[in-house]
């Protein structure tokens, strides 16, 4: 049996299926918590492993009492066995299949439900209750003393066994199993220990077996001395090991190996590893004795141990969070973002009332450059935690997040374990950015599922990195994620997160952030003083309008850096000692403007409406143009439009037709004209329902020949009944209207509550008009608009004319069709004659 280091107790709390495939064992007995690698050759066993080869699959193990493998039947299998998980399967160079298994719990086989192609049985898990009594402790101490004596007598056993046995002495059941599996007992004796469920009785039987082994060892040694008998099997093994040691010494490998192993043992002994993990580490060092330092497996095991020893296992409590200090720090570092800061403080307040619970993960949601990463760094500083961030954009393999098994060459731990080793503390603030840019997995087990393993506060106390193979407690880590669009986050991941929105910054906020933070920090960074350089507000506004197109200040910061670099060059050349950057000389530093900002229409026009849009770069205006031409009542929409906005066009047309009489539109116009709706900037995709009101105004304007006010911007979704429904992005849209000089904005009435999110300066300079239905918007936006009363007699007369005209057209088509059929029949008869 080859021991393989794998996590202990990892699956004890998970439910084991009541129906398991049963693998007969011929030459070994596997105990709970033990790991064994077995060759598989019998056809039944091969089929069982092939059908259940996935790692972590649970199977049953039972000793076959009959030595003839061809005659194994349910009657020959032991009723008490072990449930075990498959760690891995691999094929050797000679074609032999080997499987590595880890014992989980004792089971009782109650009934076999299948014998072909392999055994399947109904089982019952045997739950062992922990027992702690003076008698049991005495039996454990007696067993430990006897094993120490046996190790002195029997050279086949490593002296480290005594230390390993001692590590489990506080768990009598596991202690007995560990000793029984490690000693060279016969199969029947080991099976007897496995089947003994009472802990006291199991320890008594084990003591009896150890005493028998001691008698055999003493007798063998005495006979060897007196009679100089030939070497027995144990002595032969010892001699071969001595010869192997001499060969390694001649090759110069023994010293390297011993030094490496001793160094590792010293590190393990002085480390703060938990006892169970220390046991795992000691077993790893024992495996190193069987390998040469030049082998690949030797270096993989050493690297694995180095990773385990370098992690911050000691889980001391995080510094107490001072809410007042956090609030003061956030106010000092961040201008505006009041609602965002308030929500974060509310969230932390709840945690302070539940000190023992782990912090659930946050998700900072908003466009680029609005301060999500900076907020995380400042929050970590205020809470007394180390801060580290990384992006998982484009990650499509879960191994990048949770690692891969260390026995595969070239593997390493996942990002989380790497990060913890980097910060050297178990309670940092880790920011995971761009979780909405994960590659969606087509099956379970992708990166989103891997993130859940350590973000879920109910699971992360026993997070299992695949490379380490042992659980690590992440419950003290404060996780914050970031995303641009909530809809792009996988649902199972979004359910775990508490979302904190970061709105787009308006112009006044960008200017204040630049003056209070970006400009002083940049100039201090390159050695310029505030007296040497000044950037006016109008210059900053021109940078925002003509050189950046963003919701945040990332590009604004880049443009300020360009200015500082240019001034540093001038200063080095000795040209001047002070500079003032204004809107007039800005191009000397930044060159030709990159963007030409949109402007409002100079006069009212028929079929032209100023709409408002929300983009990832903030708010923007969106012209909507409508044109009518002779036709048959068709409507065309262009401008890279999505399905939702196309549906809004159809809904808007239907509503305008239903209000034709009020708008003074003749019903014939809908049948005799085509309408073309166009949204300029055709290379930019557009979608969403918020353009519905603007489209309805454009169609009503072009069909009624009434111009639309050019000092007005519009946003709102509409229903078929003419209701104006609420939309999002009011803050950004209002800022866009203000930027192009429009002061009047028509919005849905239900969005009136959103005005409180706007900066006070923007609220004061804008005139917001709230409407509940489309008819109100017609009265406000259309010039020369007068509602006309419905003339039912006229309406009935017009409908009769339309119906009569349609009937004539249909009769004409039918007549032409009959005439064509008659002519075709005549020609056919002529040909037949």
N, C-alpha and C positions, 0 to 999 in steps of 0.2 A: 504493500500500500504506500503510495507516494503522497505525502501531505502537501496540500496546497493552501497557502494563506488566503483566507477569504473572510469577509465580515462575520463576526459572531453575534448571535441574537438578532440579526437583522430582520428576520421574518417571523419572530416569535409572536408578535402581536397581530399578524395577519391571519385571516381565516384560511384553513387548509381544506380543500374540497373533500366531500364525503365519499366521492368515487375517485379512485386513483388507479393508474396502471401499476402493476407490481413487478419489480425486477428481482428475479431470484439471485441470491449471492451464493457462490460456491466456496470461496476461499477466504472470506473476510466477514467481519461484522462491523457495521457502521453505527456509531453512537450519535445521539443528538449533539450539535455544535461541532462535530468533527468533520473534517474535509478529507475526501479520498478520491484518488484517480484510479479507475478500473478499466481494464481491457474488456472489450465486448466482442465476442466471436460467435456465440450461439445464435442461430437464425431468429428465434423468438425475441431474444434480447436486442438484436440488431434492429428488427422491425419496430420494437418499442421505442428505442432511442431515436430512430429516424423520424418517427411520428411525433416525438415530443422533444425535439432537439433545441427548441428556442430557450435561451437563457432565462432562468427564474421559473421555468416550468416545474411543478411539484409532482413527484412520483413516489411510490412506496418501495421500500427495500425489505426483503425477508430472506432469512437464511434457509437454504434448501438442505433438508436432513439427509436426502439421498445423494450419494456422491456421483451417481450416474446421471449426467446432464440430460440424456435422452429420456429418462424416466421420471422427470420432475412433473408433479401434479399438485393440485391444491392440497391434497392430503399430506404431501411431503414438505410443504412450506410451513415455517414457524408462524404461529398465530400472532405473536408479538414482533413487530418490526419497527421501522423508522420511516417517517415522512422526510423526504430530502428534496432539495431544489437542484436543478441542473445549473452548474456554473458555466460550463462550456463543453463542447465536444470538438475533437480534432482527430485527424487521421495521420498516423506516422508514415515515414517513408516506405515502410514495408507493407503498407495498406491496412494495418491494424487500426481499428477504431477505438479511441479512448474517450471516456467521459469523466469529467470532474464533478463530484457531488458534494453538497454540504448538508449534513444531517440537521433536521429541525426539531421534531418532537417524536416521542414514542407513539405508536399507533397499534390498534387491535384490529386484525382482519376479521370481519364479521361474516362476510358472505361473498363468494366469487360470482360475478355476473358474466364473465367471459373468460375462456381459456385459449381461444384462437382469434387472431394470429399470435396474441400474447395475453397474459393474465390481466384482468381488470377486476377490482373487488371493491365492495362497500367497506369503509373503514370507520373507526371511531378514534378520535384523538384522545390520548391519555393525558389529562391535565395533572401536573405534579404541583402539589401545594408545598410552599416553602415551610420547612420545619426547623425550629431552632430550640434545642433543649440541651441540657447539660450532658446527657448521655450521648447524643449525636455528636456534640463537639468533642467529647472524649474519644469517640470512635474515629473521628477525623484525625485527631492528634496521634492516636495509636497507629493509624494507617500511614500517616506521614512519617512517623519514626521508623516503621518497618520498611517503607520504600527507601529511606535514607540508608538503612543497613543493607538492603538488597543491592542498591547502586554501588556500594563499596565492594560487595562480593562478586557482582556480575559485571565484567568489563564491557559487555555488549551495550549497556545503557549509558548515554551521555550524562555527565554529572549535572548538566543544566536542567534535567528532568525534575530534580528536587525543587528548584526555584519555580519552575512552571507549575508543578503540583500545588505549591504553597500559594500561588496567586489565586487559585480557585477554592481555597480552604473555607472561605466564608459562604460558599454555595455547596452544601454537602452532596447534592444530587449530581451537579456538574463535576465536582471533585472526583466522585467515585467513577463516573463515566470516563473522565480524562485519564485517570490512573489505569483503568481496565483496558482502554484502547491503546495505551502506550506500552504496556508490558507485553512480553512474548507469551501470552496465554494461548491455550488451544481454543479452537472455535466453539466447542461446547461450553467451555468455561465463560467465554465472552458472552455467548448467547444467554447463559444462565444469569449473568449480571444484568443484561439488557431486560430480561423478563422479570427480574425482581423489582417490583414497583415500590415496596416499602423501603424507605431510605435506611432505616436502622438495619433491616435484614440484609440490604444490599451491601452495606459497609461491613457487616459481620462476615458475609461470604467472601468479600474482597480480601479481608484480613486473612481468612483461612487460605485463600489462593496464594497470597503473597508469602505466607509462612511456608507453604509447600514449595514455592519457587526458591525461597532461601535455603531450604533443606537440600533441594537438588543442587543449587550452586555450591553449597558447602561440601556436599558429598563429591561433586565433580572436582573441586579444588583439592580435596584430601586425596582422592584417588590419583589425581595427576601427579601429586608430589610423591606419594608412596610407591605407586606402581609404574609411574611414568608412562601412562597409557597414551595411545595415539590421540591426536588433536580431535576434539569434538567440533561440532559445527560452529559454536559460539567462539571458540578459540581461533578457529580457522578464519572467521570473519575479522577478529581482532588483528591477526597476523597480516591479513591482506590489507587492512587499513594502515598498519604500520609501514608495509611495503609501499603503499600508495603515497604515504607521507614522505618517505625517503625519495621516491621518484620526483615528487613536487619540489622537494628541497634541492635536488640536483638541477632541476629546471629553473630554480630561482623563484618559483611561484608560491611556496609555502609562506615565506616571510611577508610577501605582499598580502596574501589572503588573510593570514592571522592578524596582521596589523589592521587591515580593513575591518575585519569582524570585531576585534577588540575595541577599535575606535567607535564603531556603531553601538556596541554594547554599553560603553561608557556614556555615550550620548543618551541612550534609552534610559539608563539607570538614573541619570541626573535630570532627565526631562520632566515636564509636568503633564505627561500623557496620562489619561485615565488607565486604570489597571487592565481593563480588557484589551485596550489598544496596545499596551506594553506587552501583553502576552502575544498578541499578533506579531509585534515587531521582533520579539525574541525568537519566535518560530521562523521568521524570515531569515534571521542570522544563522539558524541551524541549517537551513537549506543552502546557505552560501558555502558551508563546509563540504558539500557534495559537488560543488562546481569549481571549475578553474577560473581564475581571475580574467583570463582572456576570452571567456565565453560571453555571448550576447546576453544570455539570461542572467549572468552574474551582475553585469552592469545595469540591467533593467531593475533587478531587485534592489541594488544599492541606490539607484535614483528614486525608486519608490519609497524607500526608507528615509532618504533625505527630505523628500516632500513631506512625509508624515511628521518628521522631527522639526521641520521649519515652520509649521503652522501654529498660530496662537490658540492653543487648546484651552488655556486657563481662562475661564469665563468670569472675569470680574465685572461687577455692575457698572453700567454706564454712568457718567457724571450726572447728578441731578439737574433737571432742566429748570432754569429760572425764567418763567414766562415773561416777567417784566423786562429782563435783560434781552430776551429774544425780540420782544416788541420794539424796544428802543433801538436795537441793532438794525432791524429791518427798516425802521423809519429813517435811520441815518443813511443807509446804503441805497434805498430805493425811493425815487420820486414817483408819486402817483401809485397805481396798483393797489388802491386801498382795499377793494373787495377781496382781492387775491390774498393780501396779507391777513385780512380779517378771518378768512376761511382757514388759513394755515394755523393761526393762533387758536381758533375754535377747536380744530382737530387735535392740536397738542394739549389743550386744556382737558379734553376728554381722556387722553392717555395719562395725564398726571393723576387723574382720579383712579386709574386702574394700573398702578405702577408695575404689578407683577405680570401684566399681559404684554405680549409683543406688539410693536407698532405695526399696524396694517400698512401696506404699501400705498403711497400716493402716486398720482399721475398728473404731472404738470402738462396741461393741454393748451397749445397756442402756436402761433406762427413763429418762424425763426427770428431770432434777434430781439425778442421781447423780454428777455431776462430769466428764462427758465433755469439754465445752468448756473447763472450767477446767483439766483435765489437759493439753489441747493448748496452752493459753496458758503454763502453767508449764513444760512441756517445751520450748517455743520459747525461753523466757527462759533456761533452763538450758543450751540448746545454742547460745545466742548468735545466734539467728535472729529475724527479725521475724515477728510472728504476725498473721494475718488470717483471718477466717472468714465464710462466707456460706451461706445455705440454698438448696437447689434443690427444695424441696418443691413439687409441683404443676407443675414444668416439663414441658412437652409438646413444645416445639419445640427442635430441636438448635441452632438459630441463637442461642438465649439463652446457650448454653454455648460454641460455637465461632464465633460471629459470622456475618455475611452479607456477600456481595460489596459492595465499597465503591462501585461504580458504580450501585448502586440507591439512590435518594434515601432519606434517613432511616435508613440502616443504620449499625451501629457494631460494634466488636469484641465477642467473647464475654466471659463473666465472668472467665475466667482472665487474658486479656490486660489487661482493666481493672484487675484486682487487682495485676498486676505493675507497671503504671504507678503505681498508688497507693502501693505499698511501696517503689518505686525500688530494688529489688535483685533479682537473678536467683535467689537461694536462700532465700526465706522458708519458713516453715511455713504451708501453706494448709490450713485445715480446711473440708471440704465437708460440710455437715450435711444430714440427712434424705434420704439417698440411697434409702431404702426407700419414699419417698413420691413417686417419679417417676411420671409418667403412662406406663403401659406403651404402647409403640409397636406398632402392628399390622404395620408393615413395617420393614425395615432402615433405619438412618439416623436413628433417634430419639435422645432425650437420653442413654439408656444407652450406645448405640454411640459417641456423641460423648465421653462421659466416658472410655471406654476409650482414646481417642486420646491423652489426656495422662496417664492413670493407669498405663498399661502402660509399665514401664521400658524395654521393648525398642522402643517407638515414640516416646516423648515427647521424644527428643533432636531430632526433626525435626517437632515439632507444627506443624500448619498451621491457623492461624486464618483463616477464610474472608474476613474483612474485610481483614486484612493481605495475604493472598495470597503470603506468603513464610514459610519455615519458621523457627520459634523454638525454641531449646533449653530444654526444661523439666526436663532430667535432674538439675539441681542443686536442684530444689524438693522439699521433704519434704511429701508429701500425706498427710493423715489425713482419713478420712471418718467419719461417725457414722450410726447407724441404731437404730431401736427393735426391729425384728423381722427376723431374718436371712432368713426365708422370703419376705419381700416384696421382696428385692433380686433384680433380674434375674440369671439364672444366669451369663450371659457376663461380667457385671460382678463377681459374687461370686467367680468363679474367680481374679481378680487380687488379691484382698484377703487380708490376714492379720488374722484377727478377734481382738480383745481384749475380753473380756466385763467389763462393769461390773455387779456384782450389786446388787439392791435393798438399801437400808440398813435395818438393824434399829433398834429404838427407842433402845438404848444408844448406837449410833453416831450417830444423829441428835442426841441430847442433847449428846454430846461435841463434834460439829461445831459446834453452835449456841454452846456455851460458849467454844470455842477460836477460832472464826473469825467466825461470823455476827454474834453480839452485839457483840464488840469493834469490828469493822469498821463496823457500822451506827451505833453510838453515836459513834464517832470521826468518822464522816462528817457528823453533824449537830451536833457540838460538845458531846456529853455525855461526862462522865468516868465510869469504873467505880465511883467512890465515890458517884455520884449515883443509880445505879440498879442493882437486883439482880433477876434472874429466877431463881426456885428451880427445882430439877430437876422437882418435881411439877407446877409451872406449865408447864414445857416439855412434860412428858408429856401434860398435858391439852390443850395446843395441838396436839400430834401426833395425839391421839385424836379430839378434838372439832372441830378447825378445819381440819384437812388430811386429804386422802386421796390419798397419793402414795407412790411408792417412793423418792424422793429428798428434797431439802430446799428445793426452789424455793418451794413455798407456805409452808413454815415460815419462810423468809427474808422472805416478804411479810408474814406475821403479826408478825414481830419489827419490821419497818419500821412497821407500824401502831401498835404499842406505843410505839416511839420518837417517832413524830409526835405521839401523844397526850401523852406526857410533855413534849415540847418545848413544846407548847401550855400545859400546866400551869406549866412553868417560866417561860415568857414572862409569864404572868398573875401570877407571884410567889406561887403557892399554897404550895409546899413547896420544899425544897432536896434531898431524897432520897426515893427510892421503892423499895419492895420488891413485886415482882409474885409473888403466890402463887396456888395453885389456887382459893383462896376469893374473891380480888378480881379474878381474870382477866377476868371478864365486864364489869367496869367499863371495860376497855380495848378488848376485842374484841367485846363484845355477846353475844347469845345464841349458844350453840354451833350450828354448822352441821350437824354429823354426830352421830348417836347411835350409838355403837359397839355392835356385836353382843356378846351375852353367851352364856355356856354355859347349857345347860338345868339347872334346879334339881333335877331328879330323873330317874331312869331312866324311859323310856317305850318302849312297844312301837312299833316301826316308825319310830323317830326316831334318826338317826345324824348325828354331827358330822363332816362331810367337810372337806377342806382344798383350797384353790384358789390358783393363781398368776394374778395379773392385772397389767396395766400399772402399777397403783398399788401393787404389792407383793403380799404374801400376804393371804389372807382366809379366814374360815371359811365353810362352805357347808352349811346344814342340808339333810338329805335325809329326806323324809317318805314313808312307805308306808302305804296303807290298803287293807283288803280288804273286799269286800261280796259279797252273793250275785250270782251271774252264771254265765257259761259258760266261764270260763278265759281271758278276755281280759285284756290288760295295757295300761294307758294311761300315758303319760308327758307331763308338762307343765312349763312354766317356762322358755320360750324356749330349748329344747335343740337343739343341733346334731346332725348325723348320727352323729358318732362316739359321743357320749354316749348316743344312742338305741340304738346297737348294743351298748353296754356294758350297757344295761338288759336286752336280749334274752339276752345271754351270761350275765348274772347269774341270770336266771330259769331258764335251762336248767341251770346248775350246781346251783342250789338244788333243782330237781326231781330231779336225779341223786343228791342227798344227802338226799332226803326221809326215808328210813328212819333215817338217823343223827340227823336233827333231830327225829324224832318227828312228822312231818307226814303226815297221811293222803293217799293218792293221790287220793281223791275231792275233796279241797280244791282241787286244781289245776283240776278240771273244774267244780266247783260255785261257785267264787268268782272274781270279777274283782279285779285289783290295780291300784291307781292310785299311780304314783310322781310326786312333785312336789318341785321345787326352788324355794323361795320367791325373792322379788325377780324376778318374772316379766318385768319390763321390761329386765332385764340379760341379754344373750345369754350362753349357757354352752356350752362344748364341750370335748372332750378325753377321753382314756381314763382319767385318774387317779381318776375317781370310781367306777370299776368295783367295787372292794372295798367301799366304803361302800354302794353300791346292793345288792350281794349280802347284806350284813348286814341292811339294811332289809327286804328281801324275806324272808329267813330269819326275822327277828324277827316280822314281821306274820303269817306263816303258822304259826309255831310258838308264837305268843303268849308269846314270851320277850322281856323288856325288854332294851334295850341300855344299857350303862354310860354315864352322862352325864359322867364325868370323863375321857373318852377321845376323841381325834380320829384320823381314819383317812385314808390316802391310798395308792392303789396301783391299777395296772391288773391285770385278771385274764384268764386264758385259759379256754377251755372245759374244760381238764383240771384247773382249779383252781389253777394256778400264779399267784403274785403277782409281777407284773413291775415293773421299776424305773420311776420317774417323775422328773420334773425339778422344780426350784424348791423343794428341800428347805429351803434357808435361809429363804426367804420364808414357807413354810408353817409351819415351826417357830415363827417370830416371830409369826405370826397366832394360833397356838394359845396361846402364852404371853400374848399381849395380852388374851385373854378369860378367862385364869385356868386353862386346861387344861394340866396338866403331863405327861400320858401321851399319847404319840403312837405309833400303829401304822404302820409303814412296811415296804416290801419289803426283804428281806434284802440285795439287791444295792445298796441305797442306803446301806448302813452306811459305805461309804467317803466319802460326802458330808458326814459329820459334821464332818470337819476344816475345812470351809468356814465353819462356824458360829462366832460369837464365843465365847470361853471362858465368859463369863458366862451365855450362853444354854444352852450344853452342860451346865453345872453344875445349872441349875434344872429341866431337862427330863428325863423318863424315856422313852427311846426303846425301843420294843419292835419287833423285826424278825421278820417271818414269811416263810415260803417258800411256803406254800399257804393257801388259803381256810379249810380246816378248822382250822388253828391260830388264825386270826382268830375263828372261831366260838367256840372254847374261851375266848379272852381277852375278847371283847366281849359275848357273850350271857350274861345272868344266868340262873342255874338250868339251865345247859346240861349235859346228860348225853348222851353218845353211846349210842345204842341199837344192839344187835346185830341183824343181819338175820335174820328168821325166814322161811326159804325157803318152808315150807309155808303160812304165813300170806300171804306175798307171792303165791304161786301161786293161793291161794284168792281173794284180793282181785282179782287180774287176771281170773280166770274170771268173777267177779261183774260186773266192769266190762264185759267182752266180751259177756256174756249180756244185760246191760241195754242195751248199744248195739245188739245184734242185734234185740231186741224193738222198740226205737225205730225202727229202719230198716224192719222188717216192717210196723209200724203206718203209717208214711209211704207205703209201697208200696201197702198196702190202701186207704188213703184216696185215693191217686191213681187206682187202678183204678175205685173207686166213682164218683169224679167223672167219669171218662171215660165210664162206662156211662150215667150220668144225662144227660150232654151228648148222647150218641148217640140216646137215647130222645126227647129234646126235638126234635132235628133231624128225626127220622122223623115226629113229630106235625105239624110245620110243613109237611112235604112232602105229607102227606095232605090 
